Amino acid sequence: MAKATWCADDIGDLTGKVALVTGANSGIGYETASALADHGAHVVLACRNPEKARRAFDDLENDLERSSLEILDLDLSDLSSVRRAAARFVSEHARLDLLVNNAGVMGTPYRQTSDGFELQMATNHLGHFALTGLLLDRLLTSERSRVVTVSSLMHRAGHLRLDDVAGNTPHNRWRTYGTSKLANLLFVAELSRRLEASGAPTMAVTAHPGWTRSNLAGTGAGMGEQRLRATLGRLAGRAFGQATATGALPSLYAATAPGVKAGQFIGPRRYFALFGPPGLVEPNRRARNTETAGRLWEISEELTGVRYPVGAAV
C-alpha cells in the first residue's frame, strides 16, 4: 500500500485545491499546512488564537517559495465559533478539497465549555463533528475531496459512555483524552459508511502521528497542577520523539496519497506504530464497533445541533 520511504516530496501538484487545516498555527498542523501550501494548495489556517495564527501565516509566507494562505478564526470548543467559521468559509469559497481535522487538546483538567461539554470532548470530537457537517456541502461538490481526522494511539485507553458523550461526569483526564480520540475513529467510520451509502465522492480517513515532538503533550497538563508531568512529557518528547514534520506525514499521506481508501487509519508503520513511514494501522476493537459508531453519530447530532446531508448507512 505505502512506499517504504514516503515523504512530503511525494505529494502531487495541488494547484487549484482548497484545504482547511484546524490547529495550523503550530506543531503537526503547521507542518501539514506548510506541505499542502508548498505543493500548490490554497490553505486556510483555522486557529483559535489570532496572534499565533498571524505568526504562523507570516512564517509560512517567508519560508515557502509559493504560498496561498488565509486565516480563519475558529475555536472548536465553542459551537457558536464553529458556526461562524463555517459560515464565513462557505460564503467565501465554492469548494473544499481537503479538510484536515487536526486541532486538539490533551490531558486538560476537567472543565466545561460554554456549551456544557467537557473541554477535550468538545474540542477533539464534537467541535470537529460540527465543523465537518457544516462544511460537508462544499466537500461533496468538490471532486475527490477528503476529510482527514487526526486521532491517536491513545484511543486504546478510551471507553466511550453513550449516556455521557458530553463528558459531564469527571473522569481521569488521560482516559477522557483517549475517549475523545476513540470518538474520532468511530466518527470517521460512521461518516465513511454514510458517504458510501449515499454514493458521495468524498472520502473520510483517520490518521495518527506516532510519537512526535509537538507541544500538545505539555499544554494540557500544564493547564493544571501537574506541571512537573508536563515538563517531563516535553523533555521525553524532545529526546525520543519524531520531528513534527515527520509526525505530519500520516496526515499528509491520508490527505493526498492515491492508494488510500475510505475509513482507513493511517500512522507510522514501525516500532509498535510509533515511528516510521506512514501506512495502514489497525485500530482497536472498540473503534470498529458499528453499533457504537451509529449511536455516537446520533448523539453528536443532538448535542451539536448539526445534521448531516447524508443519510444513515443501510
WORAJO-V179714 format. One record per residue. N is the residue number from 0. PHI is phi in degrees with one decimal (none if undefined). NEAR is the number of other C-alpha atoms within 8 Angstrom. D_CENTER is the distance of its C-alpha to the mean C-alpha in Angstrom with 2 decimals. Layout:
N/PHI/NEAR/D_CENTER + N/PHI/NEAR/D_CENTER
This chain:
0/none/6/22.29 + 1/-113.6/7/21.07 + 2/-66.4/6/23.26 + 3/-64.3/5/24.42 + 4/-128.9/5/23.49 + 5/-59.4/10/20.67 + 6/-143.8/8/19.52 + 7/-61.9/8/18.25 + 8/-64.2/5/21.83 + 9/-83.2/6/21.39 + 10/-66.9/11/19.09 + 11/-76.3/6/21.39 + 12/-69.5/6/22.51 + 13/-109.8/9/19.96 + 14/-56.0/8/22.64 + 15/90.8/7/22.46 + 16/-85.5/11/18.77 + 17/-115.7/12/16.55 + 18/-123.2/14/12.92 + 19/-121.9/12/10.71 + 20/-121.2/16/8.15 + 21/-81.3/13/7.09 + 22/64.2/14/8.57 + 23/-86.3/19/10.53 + 24/-83.7/13/13.66 + 25/-157.7/9/13.51 + 26/57.6/11/12.62 + 27/-64.2/13/10.11 + 28/-62.8/15/8.76 + 29/-62.7/12/12.49 + 30/-66.5/13/13.36 + 31/-64.4/15/10.95 + 32/-61.4/12/12.46 + 33/-60.8/10/15.81 + 34/-66.8/10/15.98 + 35/-65.4/14/15.12 + 36/-66.3/14/17.66 + 37/-63.9/11/20.10 + 38/-101.5/11/20.27 + 39/106.0/14/21.14 + 40/-73.5/15/18.20 + 41/-83.4/14/18.34 + 42/-112.3/14/15.17 + 43/-96.1/12/14.25 + 44/-89.0/17/13.09 + 45/-93.6/13/11.63 + 46/-137.0/15/12.58 + 47/-80.6/10/14.33 + 48/-99.6/7/17.20 + 49/-61.7/8/19.38 + 50/-67.6/6/21.36 + 51/-66.1/8/18.62 + 52/-63.9/14/17.13 + 53/-64.9/9/20.69 + 54/-63.5/9/21.24 + 55/-63.0/12/18.21 + 56/-57.7/13/19.50 + 57/-64.4/8/22.97 + 58/-62.9/8/22.08 + 59/-65.6/10/20.33 + 60/-63.0/10/23.32 + 61/-75.9/7/25.69 + 62/-86.1/6/24.17 + 63/-92.4/9/23.46 + 64/-66.4/7/26.44 + 65/-137.4/8/24.89 + 66/-157.5/12/22.11 + 67/-133.1/9/21.31 + 68/-133.9/10/19.08 + 69/-152.3/8/18.75 + 70/-109.2/11/17.33 + 71/-127.0/10/15.96 + 72/-69.8/11/16.38 + 73/-151.9/11/13.61 + 74/-113.0/10/13.66 + 75/-66.5/13/11.13 + 76/-82.6/9/13.71 + 77/-127.8/12/16.35 + 78/-62.4/12/16.53 + 79/-66.4/6/19.25 + 80/-67.3/11/17.14 + 81/-60.2/14/14.43 + 82/-65.7/10/17.45 + 83/-63.8/8/19.06 + 84/-63.2/11/16.20 + 85/-64.6/11/15.82 + 86/-63.8/9/19.62 + 87/-64.7/8/20.02 + 88/-60.6/9/17.73 + 89/-61.9/10/19.58 + 90/-71.7/7/22.87 + 91/-108.6/6/22.39 + 92/-133.6/7/20.75 + 93/-89.4/7/22.15 + 94/-145.1/9/19.34 + 95/-146.7/15/15.62 + 96/-90.8/13/15.16 + 97/-136.0/14/11.57 + 98/-113.2/12/8.58 + 99/-109.9/14/5.48 + 100/-82.1/11/2.75 + 101/-103.4/13/2.89 + 102/-60.5/11/5.65 + 103/-171.1/9/7.37 + 104/-124.0/11/11.00 + 105/-140.5/12/12.96 + 106/67.7/12/16.55 + 107/-75.5/15/17.55 + 108/-60.4/9/20.98 + 109/-59.7/9/21.39 + 110/-155.3/7/21.03 + 111/-95.8/10/20.97 + 112/-81.2/11/19.43 + 113/-64.3/6/21.71 + 114/-87.3/7/20.60 + 115/87.3/8/21.74 + 116/-107.1/12/18.51 + 117/-62.7/13/17.81 + 118/-57.5/12/15.58 + 119/-68.6/15/12.93 + 120/-66.5/16/12.81 + 121/-64.3/15/12.95 + 122/-77.4/14/10.10 + 123/-77.3/15/7.58 + 124/-112.8/13/8.82 + 125/-64.3/11/11.53 + 126/-63.4/14/10.37 + 127/-70.5/11/7.43 + 128/-58.9/10/10.13 + 129/-65.0/13/12.60 + 130/-60.4/11/11.00 + 131/-60.5/10/10.42 + 132/-63.6/11/13.94 + 133/-71.7/12/15.47 + 134/-101.4/11/14.42 + 135/-64.0/10/15.20 + 136/-58.3/8/18.76 + 137/-68.1/11/17.91 + 138/-67.2/15/15.79 + 139/-65.5/11/18.65 + 140/-97.1/7/21.23 + 141/-109.9/11/19.66 + 142/-60.9/9/20.94 + 143/55.1/8/18.71 + 144/-75.5/13/15.45 + 145/-136.9/13/12.12 + 146/-113.5/14/8.81 + 147/-116.0/16/6.24 + 148/-112.1/13/3.58 + 149/-86.4/14/3.51 + 150/-105.0/12/6.56 + 151/-162.8/11/9.82 + 152/-63.4/7/13.49 + 153/-66.1/10/14.15 + 154/-59.1/15/13.46 + 155/-65.5/9/17.08 + 156/-91.3/8/18.27 + 157/-83.4/14/16.88 + 158/-138.3/8/19.46 + 159/-78.5/8/18.50 + 160/-101.9/6/21.39 + 161/-68.6/9/21.54 + 162/-87.2/4/24.17 + 163/-152.7/8/21.93 + 164/-63.0/12/18.31 + 165/-69.0/10/18.55 + 166/74.9/9/19.48 + 167/-72.3/10/22.86 + 168/-96.2/5/24.51 + 169/-62.0/6/23.79 + 170/-134.1/7/22.88 + 171/-53.7/6/22.31 + 172/-62.0/10/19.33 + 173/-78.0/8/18.02 + 174/-66.0/11/18.54 + 175/-63.3/13/16.66 + 176/-60.3/15/13.63 + 177/-58.9/15/14.08 + 178/-66.3/14/14.52 + 179/-65.5/14/11.28 + 180/-75.7/15/9.57 + 181/-64.1/17/12.29 + 182/-61.9/12/11.50 + 183/-57.1/14/8.04 + 184/-67.5/11/10.35 + 185/-65.5/15/13.08 + 186/-59.9/12/11.35 + 187/-66.6/13/10.49 + 188/-60.7/13/14.00 + 189/-70.9/13/15.66 + 190/-60.3/9/14.06 + 191/-61.7/13/15.27 + 192/-63.5/9/18.62 + 193/-68.8/12/19.05 + 194/-63.1/13/18.32 + 195/-64.7/10/20.74 + 196/-64.7/11/23.29 + 197/-88.9/9/23.38 + 198/73.8/6/23.77 + 199/-74.3/8/20.90 + 200/-81.6/10/20.04 + 201/-73.6/13/16.28 + 202/-118.1/13/14.36 + 203/-112.4/14/11.20 + 204/-140.2/17/9.91 + 205/-113.0/17/7.84 + 206/-144.6/15/7.94 + 207/-143.6/14/8.88 + 208/-86.5/16/10.70 + 209/75.3/13/13.89 + 210/-87.7/11/16.03 + 211/-131.3/12/15.24 + 212/-79.4/12/17.03 + 213/-117.1/10/14.48 + 214/-87.1/8/15.47 + 215/-67.1/9/13.04 + 216/-62.0/12/15.68 + 217/-81.9/12/18.45 + 218/-64.8/12/17.08 + 219/-64.7/14/16.83 + 220/-64.4/16/20.10 + 221/-69.0/12/21.76 + 222/-77.5/10/21.47 + 223/-116.7/9/23.95 + 224/-84.8/6/27.06 + 225/-93.2/9/25.65 + 226/-68.5/10/25.73 + 227/-62.5/6/27.47 + 228/-62.2/9/24.69 + 229/-62.9/14/22.20 + 230/-64.4/10/24.61 + 231/-62.6/8/25.17 + 232/-63.3/10/21.47 + 233/-66.2/12/21.19 + 234/-64.9/8/24.44 + 235/-64.9/9/23.49 + 236/-63.8/13/20.29 + 237/-65.8/8/22.42 + 238/-76.5/6/25.07 + 239/-120.8/7/23.27 + 240/-76.2/10/19.63 + 241/-70.3/12/18.58 + 242/-64.0/9/18.27 + 243/-62.2/12/14.91 + 244/-62.7/9/15.75 + 245/-72.0/9/16.14 + 246/-63.1/13/12.97 + 247/-79.6/13/11.14 + 248/-59.7/14/13.25 + 249/-59.0/16/11.40 + 250/-63.7/16/8.49 + 251/-67.6/14/11.55 + 252/-62.3/12/13.53 + 253/-61.0/13/11.30 + 254/-82.3/11/11.26 + 255/-130.8/8/14.96 + 256/-68.4/9/17.11 + 257/-70.0/4/19.77 + 258/-86.8/6/20.05 + 259/-72.4/9/16.68 + 260/-118.7/7/17.24 + 261/-55.7/8/15.54 + 262/82.1/11/14.01 + 263/-74.2/10/14.06 + 264/-116.6/12/12.22 + 265/-107.3/16/12.30 + 266/-160.2/16/13.08 + 267/-59.3/16/16.17 + 268/-99.5/14/19.32 + 269/-120.0/9/21.81 + 270/51.0/7/22.98 + 271/61.0/6/21.33 + 272/65.6/11/18.01 + 273/-98.0/12/17.81 + 274/-139.4/12/19.03 + 275/106.1/9/19.96 + 276/-68.9/15/18.94 + 277/-72.4/13/16.09 + 278/-168.7/11/17.19 + 279/-76.6/10/16.99 + 280/-122.0/11/16.37 + 281/-95.4/5/17.72 + 282/-72.7/8/15.89 + 283/-76.7/8/18.46 + 284/-60.7/6/20.78 + 285/-62.2/6/19.27 + 286/-74.5/12/16.00 + 287/-107.2/10/18.39 + 288/-82.5/9/20.43 + 289/-67.4/9/20.64 + 290/-65.9/6/22.65 + 291/-62.7/9/20.23 + 292/-61.0/14/17.34 + 293/-65.2/9/19.75 + 294/-69.5/9/20.80 + 295/-59.4/13/17.37 + 296/-59.3/10/16.76 + 297/-60.6/8/20.15 + 298/-67.8/10/19.72 + 299/-64.7/12/16.40 + 300/-63.1/11/18.29 + 301/-64.7/8/21.17 + 302/-68.8/7/19.40 + 303/-90.7/9/17.52 + 304/74.9/7/20.30 + 305/-103.7/9/18.08 + 306/-106.1/6/19.67 + 307/-82.6/8/18.23 + 308/-82.6/7/20.67 + 309/-132.2/7/20.54 + 310/-78.3/8/22.79 + 311/-66.5/6/22.58 + 312/-66.7/9/22.75 + 313/-76.7/3/26.38
